[in-house]
Amino acid sequence: MTQPDSYLYSKEHEWLKVDGDVGIIGITDYAQDSLGDIVYVELPRLGALVKQFASVGVIESVKAVSDLFSPVGGEVVEVNTELDADPALVNREPFTGGWLFKLRLADPSQRDGLLSAADYSALVAAEH
């Protein structure tokens, strides 16, 4: 699965899709594939103020427990409650239905420190 070109990516394998002043955040296909079957997702609480690249939750799979980082800072305005009942949605639809949370961007210029789809693909290729 290829990364959507319109998204931005972190070196920690999270993606960001910007819609106005709101950022939608999830983990990449590479990340979900590396983790294996996801069985639990702990997301930040509504209203939480998160800092760029700070740990904001946990993703647990049958193989590992990994911290979840936010690629940008802001206030959490929505979490994907569907993941409570079906955390494997992150495996099946990492770039669509498996999104994790949305936040109101504190500083839109933080996007400048993220990777394009091409740069992220090069990063993943270098890790293999």
Buried (B, 14 or more C-beta within 10 A) or exposed (E): EEBEEEBBBBBBBBBBBBEEEBBBBBBBBBBBEBBEEBBEBBBBEEEBEBBBBEBBBEBBBEEEEBEBBBBBBBBBBBBBEEBEEBBBBBBEBBBEBBBBBBBBBBEEEBBEEBBBBEEBBEBBEEEE
